[in-house]
Amino acid sequence: MKTPFLCRLPFSVALNALLLAFAGAAAAQTSPSATALVAQVLDQATQAPVAYASVGVLRQPVGTVADDQGRFTLNLSAANDQDSLRIGLLGYAPRTVQVAALRQQLAQSGGRLYLRPAPTQLAEVVVRPGKSTRRIIGNSTNTNKMVAGFGANKLGKQLAQGMHVRRPGTLEQVSFHVSRCTYDSLFYRVNVYQVVNGRPTANLLPEPVYVRVRKGQIKDRLVADLRRFNLTVQGDIAVSLEIVKDLGPGQLMLSLGLLQGPVYVSEQIANGWERMLGFGLGIDATVTEYSTN
């Protein structure tokens, strides 16, 4: 079985990472008696498809991501009927419903599932006269000797790099150093989370951000420009890449540096995060910090 996360690491670090990766893969396997939950996620106001909505069973590594037409299929057994399923996307109010109840609703609605638009309000930075400092935070390693990344296409899986913003500031861009890519083209979602008590929590972005790179354009660094959001950040944050589209056979590997973490791993967002210490992914962010004195 191919691990979805790590390769070429010191043994002690690699062992812990591999145990987590295999545990997630084993937990995600469905029962032979599983039946498919088939639906299309639509905007409640416009009836338009909601592309790439996240779908996951709470507190279990079972989930998926809807396609560009809002359609998804998730295999769940009768044992899951009392579990809760969460459907969400930035810009919409998340919806949590019991699996058994959702099966009935989908039967009545012809497979349609609606999300209510809920625009996100961005926080503002109060800037007093003083200095501003532009810094690159996170892990800017560009080595090809140690790598970590996605060795399989598991929709909803995320890898995140933790970083610290010392003073209130504006997040200008995030970038990801690619050590190896065997895909012809890339399509991933970028997320920026506030970290509280050592775990990513709220997504700070007001709307989904995607990295799209076509064949022949894949270089050593993927960059997402976030200046249009004027996004305020402070304290501990985590920047992630998330698989939202099946790209077929292949791998995307990022640079890896020792003692530059933490790294956070999520099999799917409704199940939460695992925190890994001892190394950091090649993910950094450019931040302009402001003096508030």
ZAFILUM-452633 format. One record per residue (C-alpha): residue number from 1; residue in one letter; x, y, z. Coordinates in steps of 0.5 Angstrom, whole numbers, padded with zeros to 4 digits. Layout:
<recs>
<nr->NUM	rest->A	px->X	py->Y	pz->Z>
...
</recs>
This chain:
<recs>
<nr->1	rest->M	px->0000	py->0000	pz->0000>
<nr->2	rest->K	px->0003	py->0007	pz->-0002>
<nr->3	rest->T	px->0003	py->0012	pz->0004>
<nr->4	rest->P	px->0000	py->0018	pz->0002>
<nr->5	rest->F	px->0005	py->0023	pz->0006>
<nr->6	rest->L	px->0012	py->0022	pz->0007>
<nr->7	rest->C	px->0018	py->0019	pz->0004>
<nr->8	rest->R	px->0026	py->0020	pz->0005>
<nr->9	rest->L	px->0026	py->0022	pz->0012>
<nr->10	rest->P	px->0030	py->0020	pz->0018>
<nr->11	rest->F	px->0028	py->0013	pz->0021>
<nr->12	rest->S	px->0025	py->0016	pz->0028>
<nr->13	rest->V	px->0021	py->0021	pz->0024>
<nr->14	rest->A	px->0019	py->0017	pz->0018>
<nr->15	rest->L	px->0016	py->0012	pz->0023>
<nr->16	rest->N	px->0011	py->0016	pz->0027>
<nr->17	rest->A	px->0009	py->0019	pz->0020>
<nr->18	rest->L	px->0008	py->0013	pz->0017>
<nr->19	rest->L	px->0004	py->0010	pz->0023>
<nr->20	rest->L	px->-0001	py->0016	pz->0022>
<nr->21	rest->A	px->-0001	py->0016	pz->0015>
<nr->22	rest->F	px->-0003	py->0008	pz->0015>
<nr->23	rest->A	px->-0008	py->0009	pz->0021>
<nr->24	rest->G	px->-0012	py->0014	pz->0017>
<nr->25	rest->A	px->-0012	py->0010	pz->0011>
<nr->26	rest->A	px->-0014	py->0004	pz->0014>
<nr->27	rest->A	px->-0020	py->0008	pz->0018>
<nr->28	rest->A	px->-0022	py->0011	pz->0011>
<nr->29	rest->Q	px->-0023	py->0004	pz->0008>
<nr->30	rest->T	px->-0031	py->0002	pz->0007>
<nr->31	rest->S	px->-0035	py->-0004	pz->0010>
<nr->32	rest->P	px->-0037	py->-0009	pz->0004>
<nr->33	rest->S	px->-0044	py->-0007	pz->0006>
<nr->34	rest->A	px->-0043	py->0000	pz->0005>
<nr->35	rest->T	px->-0048	py->0004	pz->0001>
<nr->36	rest->A	px->-0047	py->0010	pz->-0003>
<nr->37	rest->L	px->-0050	py->0017	pz->-0001>
<nr->38	rest->V	px->-0050	py->0021	pz->-0008>
<nr->39	rest->A	px->-0052	py->0028	pz->-0008>
<nr->40	rest->Q	px->-0051	py->0035	pz->-0011>
<nr->41	rest->V	px->-0049	py->0041	pz->-0007>
<nr->42	rest->L	px->-0053	py->0047	pz->-0009>
<nr->43	rest->D	px->-0053	py->0054	pz->-0008>
<nr->44	rest->Q	px->-0060	py->0055	pz->-0004>
<nr->45	rest->A	px->-0061	py->0062	pz->-0007>
<nr->46	rest->T	px->-0059	py->0061	pz->-0014>
<nr->47	rest->Q	px->-0060	py->0054	pz->-0015>
<nr->48	rest->A	px->-0053	py->0054	pz->-0018>
<nr->49	rest->P	px->-0048	py->0048	pz->-0017>
<nr->50	rest->V	px->-0043	py->0049	pz->-0011>
<nr->51	rest->A	px->-0036	py->0047	pz->-0013>
<nr->52	rest->Y	px->-0031	py->0043	pz->-0009>
<nr->53	rest->A	px->-0035	py->0043	pz->-0002>
<nr->54	rest->S	px->-0032	py->0039	pz->0003>
<nr->55	rest->V	px->-0036	py->0033	pz->0006>
<nr->56	rest->G	px->-0034	py->0029	pz->0012>
<nr->57	rest->V	px->-0037	py->0025	pz->0018>
<nr->58	rest->L	px->-0035	py->0028	pz->0024>
<nr->59	rest->R	px->-0030	py->0025	pz->0028>
<nr->60	rest->Q	px->-0028	py->0020	pz->0023>
<nr->61	rest->P	px->-0023	py->0020	pz->0017>
<nr->62	rest->V	px->-0029	py->0019	pz->0012>
<nr->63	rest->G	px->-0030	py->0024	pz->0007>
<nr->64	rest->T	px->-0030	py->0027	pz->0000>
<nr->65	rest->V	px->-0030	py->0033	pz->-0004>
<nr->66	rest->A	px->-0036	py->0035	pz->-0009>
<nr->67	rest->D	px->-0033	py->0036	pz->-0016>
<nr->68	rest->D	px->-0034	py->0042	pz->-0020>
<nr->69	rest->Q	px->-0041	py->0041	pz->-0021>
<nr->70	rest->G	px->-0043	py->0040	pz->-0014>
<nr->71	rest->R	px->-0044	py->0032	pz->-0014>
<nr->72	rest->F	px->-0041	py->0027	pz->-0010>
<nr->73	rest->T	px->-0041	py->0020	pz->-0008>
<nr->74	rest->L	px->-0039	py->0017	pz->-0001>
<nr->75	rest->N	px->-0040	py->0010	pz->0001>
<nr->76	rest->L	px->-0043	py->0009	pz->0008>
<nr->77	rest->S	px->-0046	py->0003	pz->0012>
<nr->78	rest->A	px->-0052	py->0003	pz->0016>
<nr->79	rest->A	px->-0047	py->0003	pz->0022>
<nr->80	rest->N	px->-0046	py->0011	pz->0020>
<nr->81	rest->D	px->-0053	py->0012	pz->0020>
<nr->82	rest->Q	px->-0053	py->0015	pz->0027>
<nr->83	rest->D	px->-0047	py->0019	pz->0025>
<nr->84	rest->S	px->-0047	py->0027	pz->0023>
<nr->85	rest->L	px->-0045	py->0029	pz->0016>
<nr->86	rest->R	px->-0042	py->0036	pz->0015>
<nr->87	rest->I	px->-0042	py->0039	pz->0009>
<nr->88	rest->G	px->-0039	py->0046	pz->0008>
<nr->89	rest->L	px->-0035	py->0051	pz->0004>
<nr->90	rest->L	px->-0032	py->0058	pz->0005>
<nr->91	rest->G	px->-0038	py->0063	pz->0003>
<nr->92	rest->Y	px->-0043	py->0059	pz->0006>
<nr->93	rest->A	px->-0046	py->0057	pz->0012>
<nr->94	rest->P	px->-0044	py->0050	pz->0014>
<nr->95	rest->R	px->-0049	py->0044	pz->0014>
<nr->96	rest->T	px->-0049	py->0038	pz->0019>
<nr->97	rest->V	px->-0054	py->0033	pz->0019>
<nr->98	rest->Q	px->-0055	py->0026	pz->0021>
<nr->99	rest->V	px->-0054	py->0021	pz->0016>
<nr->100	rest->A	px->-0060	py->0017	pz->0016>
<nr->101	rest->A	px->-0064	py->0024	pz->0016>
<nr->102	rest->L	px->-0060	py->0026	pz->0010>
<nr->103	rest->R	px->-0062	py->0020	pz->0006>
<nr->104	rest->Q	px->-0069	py->0021	pz->0007>
<nr->105	rest->Q	px->-0068	py->0028	pz->0005>
<nr->106	rest->L	px->-0064	py->0026	pz->-0001>
<nr->107	rest->A	px->-0070	py->0021	pz->-0003>
<nr->108	rest->Q	px->-0075	py->0027	pz->-0003>
<nr->109	rest->S	px->-0071	py->0032	pz->-0006>
<nr->110	rest->G	px->-0068	py->0028	pz->-0012>
<nr->111	rest->G	px->-0061	py->0028	pz->-0009>
<nr->112	rest->R	px->-0061	py->0036	pz->-0008>
<nr->113	rest->L	px->-0057	py->0038	pz->-0002>
<nr->114	rest->Y	px->-0057	py->0046	pz->-0001>
<nr->115	rest->L	px->-0052	py->0051	pz->0002>
<nr->116	rest->R	px->-0054	py->0058	pz->0005>
<nr->117	rest->P	px->-0050	py->0063	pz->0003>
<nr->118	rest->A	px->-0046	py->0067	pz->0009>
<nr->119	rest->P	px->-0041	py->0072	pz->0007>
<nr->120	rest->T	px->-0035	py->0072	pz->0011>
<nr->121	rest->Q	px->-0033	py->0079	pz->0014>
<nr->122	rest->L	px->-0026	py->0080	pz->0015>
<nr->123	rest->A	px->-0023	py->0083	pz->0021>
<nr->124	rest->E	px->-0019	py->0090	pz->0020>
<nr->125	rest->V	px->-0012	py->0092	pz->0023>
<nr->126	rest->V	px->-0012	py->0099	pz->0026>
<nr->127	rest->V	px->-0006	py->0102	pz->0024>
<nr->128	rest->R	px->-0003	py->0108	pz->0028>
<nr->129	rest->P	px->0003	py->0112	pz->0025>
<nr->130	rest->G	px->0009	py->0107	pz->0026>
<nr->131	rest->K	px->0014	py->0102	pz->0022>
<nr->132	rest->S	px->0012	py->0097	pz->0018>
<nr->133	rest->T	px->0016	py->0090	pz->0017>
<nr->134	rest->R	px->0015	py->0086	pz->0011>
<nr->135	rest->R	px->0017	py->0079	pz->0013>
<nr->136	rest->I	px->0017	py->0072	pz->0010>
<nr->137	rest->I	px->0015	py->0067	pz->0015>
<nr->138	rest->G	px->0014	py->0059	pz->0016>
<nr->139	rest->N	px->0019	py->0054	pz->0012>
<nr->140	rest->S	px->0023	py->0057	pz->0006>
<nr->141	rest->T	px->0027	py->0051	pz->0005>
<nr->142	rest->N	px->0028	py->0049	pz->-0002>
<nr->143	rest->T	px->0032	py->0042	pz->-0001>
<nr->144	rest->N	px->0030	py->0036	pz->-0006>
<nr->145	rest->K	px->0034	py->0031	pz->-0001>
<nr->146	rest->M	px->0028	py->0030	pz->0004>
<nr->147	rest->V	px->0021	py->0031	pz->0001>
<nr->148	rest->A	px->0014	py->0030	pz->0004>
<nr->149	rest->G	px->0007	py->0031	pz->0000>
<nr->150	rest->F	px->0001	py->0027	pz->-0003>
<nr->151	rest->G	px->0003	py->0020	pz->-0005>
<nr->152	rest->A	px->-0004	py->0019	pz->-0007>
<nr->153	rest->N	px->-0011	py->0023	pz->-0009>
<nr->154	rest->K	px->-0015	py->0022	pz->-0003>
<nr->155	rest->L	px->-0020	py->0028	pz->-0003>
<nr->156	rest->G	px->-0020	py->0033	pz->0003>
<nr->157	rest->K	px->-0013	py->0031	pz->0005>
<nr->158	rest->Q	px->-0009	py->0037	pz->0008>
<nr->159	rest->L	px->-0002	py->0038	pz->0009>
<nr->160	rest->A	px->-0001	py->0045	pz->0013>
<nr->161	rest->Q	px->0005	py->0048	pz->0016>
<nr->162	rest->G	px->0005	py->0052	pz->0022>
<nr->163	rest->M	px->0008	py->0059	pz->0023>
<nr->164	rest->H	px->0008	py->0065	pz->0027>
<nr->165	rest->V	px->0006	py->0072	pz->0026>
<nr->166	rest->R	px->0009	py->0077	pz->0032>
<nr->167	rest->R	px->0005	py->0083	pz->0031>
<nr->168	rest->P	px->-0002	py->0084	pz->0027>
<nr->169	rest->G	px->-0001	py->0084	pz->0019>
<nr->170	rest->T	px->-0003	py->0083	pz->0012>
<nr->171	rest->L	px->-0002	py->0076	pz->0009>
<nr->172	rest->E	px->0000	py->0078	pz->0002>
<nr->173	rest->Q	px->0002	py->0071	pz->-0001>
<nr->174	rest->V	px->0003	py->0064	pz->0001>
<nr->175	rest->S	px->0008	py->0059	pz->-0003>
<nr->176	rest->F	px->0010	py->0052	pz->-0004>
<nr->177	rest->H	px->0016	py->0049	pz->-0006>
<nr->178	rest->V	px->0015	py->0043	pz->-0010>
<nr->179	rest->S	px->0021	py->0038	pz->-0010>
<nr->180	rest->R	px->0018	py->0033	pz->-0015>
<nr->181	rest->C	px->0011	py->0033	pz->-0019>
<nr->182	rest->T	px->0009	py->0027	pz->-0024>
<nr->183	rest->Y	px->0002	py->0030	pz->-0026>
<nr->184	rest->D	px->0001	py->0034	pz->-0032>
<nr->185	rest->S	px->-0003	py->0039	pz->-0029>
<nr->186	rest->L	px->-0005	py->0041	pz->-0021>
<nr->187	rest->F	px->-0011	py->0044	pz->-0018>
<nr->188	rest->Y	px->-0011	py->0044	pz->-0010>
<nr->189	rest->R	px->-0014	py->0049	pz->-0005>
<nr->190	rest->V	px->-0010	py->0053	pz->-0001>
<nr->191	rest->N	px->-0013	py->0054	pz->0006>
<nr->192	rest->V	px->-0010	py->0059	pz->0012>
<nr->193	rest->Y	px->-0013	py->0057	pz->0019>
<nr->194	rest->Q	px->-0012	py->0060	pz->0026>
<nr->195	rest->V	px->-0008	py->0056	pz->0030>
<nr->196	rest->V	px->-0011	py->0055	pz->0038>
<nr->197	rest->N	px->-0008	py->0050	pz->0043>
<nr->198	rest->G	px->-0004	py->0047	pz->0038>
<nr->199	rest->R	px->-0009	py->0045	pz->0033>
<nr->200	rest->P	px->-0012	py->0049	pz->0026>
<nr->201	rest->T	px->-0019	py->0052	pz->0028>
<nr->202	rest->A	px->-0023	py->0057	pz->0023>
<nr->203	rest->N	px->-0021	py->0058	pz->0016>
<nr->204	rest->L	px->-0019	py->0066	pz->0016>
<nr->205	rest->L	px->-0020	py->0066	pz->0008>
<nr->206	rest->P	px->-0027	py->0070	pz->0006>
<nr->207	rest->E	px->-0027	py->0065	pz->0000>
<nr->208	rest->P	px->-0024	py->0059	pz->-0003>
<nr->209	rest->V	px->-0017	py->0060	pz->-0006>
<nr->210	rest->Y	px->-0015	py->0055	pz->-0011>
<nr->211	rest->V	px->-0008	py->0054	pz->-0014>
<nr->212	rest->R	px->-0009	py->0052	pz->-0022>
<nr->213	rest->V	px->-0002	py->0050	pz->-0026>
<nr->214	rest->R	px->-0003	py->0047	pz->-0033>
<nr->215	rest->K	px->0002	py->0043	pz->-0036>
<nr->216	rest->G	px->0008	py->0046	pz->-0038>
<nr->217	rest->Q	px->0008	py->0051	pz->-0033>
<nr->218	rest->I	px->0009	py->0047	pz->-0026>
<nr->219	rest->K	px->0016	py->0050	pz->-0023>
<nr->220	rest->D	px->0019	py->0049	pz->-0017>
<nr->221	rest->R	px->0014	py->0054	pz->-0013>
<nr->222	rest->L	px->0007	py->0055	pz->-0013>
<nr->223	rest->V	px->0005	py->0062	pz->-0011>
<nr->224	rest->A	px->-0002	py->0064	pz->-0009>
<nr->225	rest->D	px->-0003	py->0072	pz->-0009>
<nr->226	rest->L	px->-0008	py->0074	pz->-0003>
<nr->227	rest->R	px->-0007	py->0081	pz->-0003>
<nr->228	rest->R	px->-0014	py->0082	pz->-0006>
<nr->229	rest->F	px->-0017	py->0080	pz->0001>
<nr->230	rest->N	px->-0013	py->0085	pz->0005>
<nr->231	rest->L	px->-0013	py->0079	pz->0010>
<nr->232	rest->T	px->-0011	py->0080	pz->0018>
<nr->233	rest->V	px->-0007	py->0075	pz->0021>
<nr->234	rest->Q	px->-0004	py->0075	pz->0028>
<nr->235	rest->G	px->-0001	py->0069	pz->0033>
<nr->236	rest->D	px->0000	py->0062	pz->0030>
<nr->237	rest->I	px->-0003	py->0060	pz->0024>
<nr->238	rest->A	px->-0003	py->0054	pz->0019>
<nr->239	rest->V	px->-0002	py->0055	pz->0011>
<nr->240	rest->S	px->-0005	py->0048	pz->0008>
<nr->241	rest->L	px->-0006	py->0045	pz->0001>
<nr->242	rest->E	px->-0012	py->0041	pz->0000>
<nr->243	rest->I	px->-0013	py->0035	pz->-0005>
<nr->244	rest->V	px->-0020	py->0037	pz->-0008>
<nr->245	rest->K	px->-0020	py->0034	pz->-0015>
<nr->246	rest->D	px->-0017	py->0027	pz->-0017>
<nr->247	rest->L	px->-0011	py->0028	pz->-0021>
<nr->248	rest->G	px->-0010	py->0021	pz->-0023>
<nr->249	rest->P	px->-0004	py->0017	pz->-0022>
<nr->250	rest->G	px->0002	py->0021	pz->-0019>
<nr->251	rest->Q	px->0005	py->0025	pz->-0014>
<nr->252	rest->L	px->0006	py->0032	pz->-0011>
<nr->253	rest->M	px->0012	py->0033	pz->-0006>
<nr->254	rest->L	px->0014	py->0039	pz->-0002>
<nr->255	rest->S	px->0021	py->0040	pz->0001>
<nr->256	rest->L	px->0022	py->0038	pz->0008>
<nr->257	rest->G	px->0026	py->0041	pz->0013>
<nr->258	rest->L	px->0028	py->0039	pz->0020>
<nr->259	rest->L	px->0026	py->0043	pz->0026>
<nr->260	rest->Q	px->0022	py->0048	pz->0022>
<nr->261	rest->G	px->0015	py->0045	pz->0024>
<nr->262	rest->P	px->0010	py->0044	pz->0026>
<nr->263	rest->V	px->0006	py->0040	pz->0021>
<nr->264	rest->Y	px->-0001	py->0039	pz->0021>
<nr->265	rest->V	px->-0004	py->0033	pz->0017>
<nr->266	rest->S	px->-0012	py->0032	pz->0016>
<nr->267	rest->E	px->-0015	py->0026	pz->0013>
<nr->268	rest->Q	px->-0021	py->0030	pz->0012>
<nr->269	rest->I	px->-0023	py->0037	pz->0016>
<nr->270	rest->A	px->-0029	py->0034	pz->0020>
<nr->271	rest->N	px->-0024	py->0029	pz->0023>
<nr->272	rest->G	px->-0020	py->0034	pz->0026>
<nr->273	rest->W	px->-0012	py->0035	pz->0025>
<nr->274	rest->E	px->-0006	py->0031	pz->0027>
<nr->275	rest->R	px->0000	py->0035	pz->0030>
<nr->276	rest->M	px->0007	py->0033	pz->0028>
<nr->277	rest->L	px->0014	py->0036	pz->0031>
<nr->278	rest->G	px->0021	py->0035	pz->0028>
<nr->279	rest->F	px->0020	py->0037	pz->0021>
<nr->280	rest->G	px->0017	py->0043	pz->0017>
<nr->281	rest->L	px->0014	py->0043	pz->0010>
<nr->282	rest->G	px->0017	py->0048	pz->0005>
<nr->283	rest->I	px->0011	py->0052	pz->0005>
<nr->284	rest->D	px->0012	py->0060	pz->0007>
<nr->285	rest->A	px->0008	py->0066	pz->0007>
<nr->286	rest->T	px->0010	py->0074	pz->0006>
<nr->287	rest->V	px->0007	py->0078	pz->0011>
<nr->288	rest->T	px->0007	py->0086	pz->0012>
<nr->289	rest->E	px->0007	py->0087	pz->0020>
<nr->290	rest->Y	px->0005	py->0094	pz->0023>
<nr->291	rest->S	px->0007	py->0097	pz->0029>
<nr->292	rest->T	px->0001	py->0099	pz->0034>
<nr->293	rest->N	px->0005	py->0103	pz->0039>
</recs>
